[in-house]
Amino acid sequence: MSTFGLDRVLSPRSVALVGGSSRPSSLGLAVLMNLKACGFAGRIAVVNPNYTAIDGEITSPDLKSLPFVPDLVAITAPAAAIPGIISDAAAVGVAGAVILSAGLGHGAGSLAETVAQAAHRHGMRLIGPNCLGVMVPRVKLNASFAAHQPAEGRLALISQSGAIAAAMIEWAAERRLGFSGIVSIGDQLDVDVADLLDYFAQDDHTNAILLYVEAVKDARKFMSAARAAARLKPLIVVKAGRVAQGAKAAATHTGALAGSDAVYDAAFRRAGMLRVYDLRELFDCAELLGRGFVPRGNRLSILTNGGGLGILAIDRLVELGGVPASLTTETIAALDRVLPQGWSRANPVDISGDADAARYVAALGALLEDANSDAVLVMNVETAVAPTEGIAEAVTRCVADRRARNSEVAALVLASWDGADARTAATFERARVPHFPTEDDAVRAFMYLVRYRDASITLAATPPSSASTFAPRTAAARHVIVKALSEGREWLDPVEIVALFEAYDIPIVPTVVARDADDAVDKAVPFLAQGLAVAVKLFSRDIRHKSDIGGVILGLRTRESVAQAARTVLARARAARPDAVLQGVTIQPMIERRAARELILGIADDPTFGPVIVFGRGGTAVEVIDDKALALPPLDMNLARDLVGRTRVSRLLAAYRDVPAVPEDAVPITLVKLAQMAADIPEVAELDINPLLADETGVLALDARVAIRKPARLFAGQTRLAVRPYPSQWEGELALRDGSRVTVRPMRPEDEPMIDSFLKRVTAEDLRLRFFHFTKNFSHAFIARLTQLDYARAMAFVALDPNSGAIIGVVRLHSDSLYQNAEYAILLQSDLKGKGLGWALMRLLIHYARSEGLKRMSGQVLTENISMLSMCRDLGFATCPDPEDHSIVDVELDLSRPVADAEAAGGLIRPGAIKAA
């Protein structure tokens, strides 16, 4: 249900506590005390039939007896009573409940199921059960049993653990950091991480979101929410259980490499989330993000009165991928004027142990002017020469003065004061200067922010268009899979694998089948004639691991040796597995590439996130080497290059000594093809290419294994992918009124340059009618948000000129969090209006919305946009003036109403060709 109803739950005007108690140390009394102590301005009621009053509050026997309907109900009653409480709450119109009690159980027939069904019938939201509660300091709400009241701030915390939420409150109090909201979600009976990500992403009072995650329940919902939120503000996540789930039996190398935690890591990376690995790191990130700091880049200057500490900081910076800032000649000259002779004249800037406050301020002022520096870490070791507290005060005054003179301070300033006492810490807190106990903490926190900045840039990057030209022969590939499944098989045989790979243009060594020794010789002759040695391998669909029974013989160069090898492997198979059906042997040429690198590529199946693409160093010791990286499909070329670049073996793909480089995109495009296969064919359960040879001539798969099965579950769009892939089935043509046709397809991320060009061909007046204000300049970030769609939540169709290929019209749809109502928008190239293009695109969009199961389609139109209003009425939209802005007309189409067959079909005449009337 996502954000539906959460406004009233997290900003309630009234609260009722059900299960309040006067018993010391009880959950009910703790929650009541917090509700009263936080200064909540709304009405508070206490419900408990066993008391007349609790802590001075008159009680009511049940919710129906209250003189008002509370927005939020906090429940601390015993588990057995909760179904009745929820039924009463739903009946009187309560918006939501936070269930702090535990013991409702799980699964079919449990109290939890009964509670969830009762709430869902009435659209009532539930947080919990088994949680710490909800705290929203801005509205002075504390419906929890936390020990202390959190301060108001701009950090949101979503936690699956009540203990983690409580620890964060304690830590934040020490650092004078506050929260926009804290939600402990417990068992996630209704409201889950994704719902709250959607809510806080749109919350104007939240600058950054912190998460503590143990497990994701709905991968696609989570990925959609996280990707959307990460485009708007930083998301920092701690994931528990990194080791416990790591080991599992796997049928392929890729399956063994793709441990559960590694898949979560890939999911977080794909969503643009910043992962940290313990609470200390989470606190350090919060220290910076809670104050709204993000560096310009990864170059750090270090100012210190202790040279050794400065060197340690530089070492850690380089280890973590940061760059020590290279001081400009102007900065060195400025420091020469204010520092004594003998200073380091390099980064770290060592101003010696006798440095006083004036020397610190002078040096810091020079570093803040350095264009080569993105941040400055100021460190101090207390000496008897200068009081450390006075230096801290001087540094913070310098920072405050610089901020006052320039709202965009040249560089981020961090502090690390060795042995700082409470007064020194308070000095930094008042000045909003992030401070850390050690240089290691400070550098790590800085680098986490650099990673966040890089992730933000990656999210908005425009992928190259080369990958979009890849056109697999999906029907041929599916024929191979369907035939194998119809025969009850779980593995493709070598010949089927070759056919599958050829359909996806993945180079693979030729494989031919021979029935017996004589046939093997005949099949080997063409290869032997080319001077190639051949390999003879057992061909039996019943024997998975051929080498385990001696079913592989390599390096054969004569007819006699081929015949003998075929007889040998067949005899070994009959002896080892007399029950197995032997189809014969396969003959493959032995490929000798002197400088080839051995890689592994594959598809693994994760129970939470579905297919995962694995890449790394291949060979027989692949698990021992463990040089691998994972990514969620689908992939574009940017994502594929990033996947390759995260491995050590990627360095070997470049030229070294007398070894030529592998073509730059040979491996990434193969990964893109593999990811497309995972999207197209959900029956591919696991796939292993090991080794994939890569050299200056390109790539070649030497050996591959493919496991197949009917998928247990599919997301919308008949795919197992957690990230909904590009919907190619909606590519086709639209016929206009004059009989001409235009190409139409879903928008792609790489369309950004075409959209930029398209917007330049739209008049300023048409842009005003579309965006409701005059604008002609569109930033990269703005266009990236238009083109980089989450197809699980939004759709945009582009109409293309069939001659030039240029975009001439765009229509888009974005659904609400319930996936029931969707808002539309349309824009056409100005000189093409009046030809029926807008009508055709709107018909297509309505057809798409109905196919997705949406209930309503709505929009806002300026009253002066007569042509748009006329088209909406003709298409069946209801229109009415906007109650808050009389210059706007609200339009809405009921998509659930019965329609004629032709209209329901949207003019679809064949797959991939859409015709509008």
Buried (B, 14 or more C-beta within 10 A) or exposed (E): BBBBBBBBBBBBBBBBBBBBBBEEEBBBBBBBBBBBEBEBEBBBBBBBEEBEEBBEBEBBEBBEEBEEBBBBBBBBBEBEBBBBBBBBBBEBEBBBBBBBBBEBBEEEEEBBBBBBEBBBEBBBBBBBBBBBBBBBBBBBBBBBBBEEBBBBBBBBBBBBBBEBBBBBBEBBBEBBBBBBBBBBBBBBBBBBBBBBBBBBBBBEBBBBBBBBBEBBEBBBBBBBBBBBBBBBBBBBBBBBEBEEBEEEEBBBBBBBBBBBBBBBBBBBBBBBBBBBEEBBBBBBBBBBBBBEBBBBBBBBBBBBBBBEBBBBBBBBBEEBEBBBBEBBEEBBEBBEEBBEEEBBEEBBBBBBBEBBBEBBBBBBBBBBBBEBBBBBBBBBBBBEEBBBBBBBBBBBBBBBEBBEEEEEBBBBBBBBBBEBEEEBBBBBBEBBBBBBBBBBBBBBBBBBBBBBBBBBEBBBBBBBBBBBEEEBEBEEBBBBBEEBBEEEBBBBBBBBBBBBBBBBEBBBBEBBBBBBBEBBBEBBBBBBEEEBBBBBBBBBBEBEEBEEBBBBBEEBBEBEBBBBBBBBBBEBBEEBBEEBEBBBBBBBBBBEBEBBBBBBBBBBBBEBBBBBBBBBBBBEEBEEBEBBBBBBBBBBBBBBBBBBEBBEBBEBBEEEEEBEBBBEBBBBBBBBBBBBBBBBBBBBBBBBBBBBBBBBBBBBBBBBBBBBBEBEEEBEBEBBBBBBBBBBEBBBBBBBEEEEBBBBBBBBBBBBEBBBEBBEBBEEEBBBBBEBEEEEEBEEEBBBBBBBBBBBBBBBBBBBBEEEEBBBBBBBBBBBBBBBBBBBBBBBBEEBBEBBBBBBBBBBBBBBBBEBEBBBBBBBBBEEBEEBBEBBEEBBBEEEEEEEEEEBBBBBBEBEEEBEEEBEBBBBEEEEBBBBE
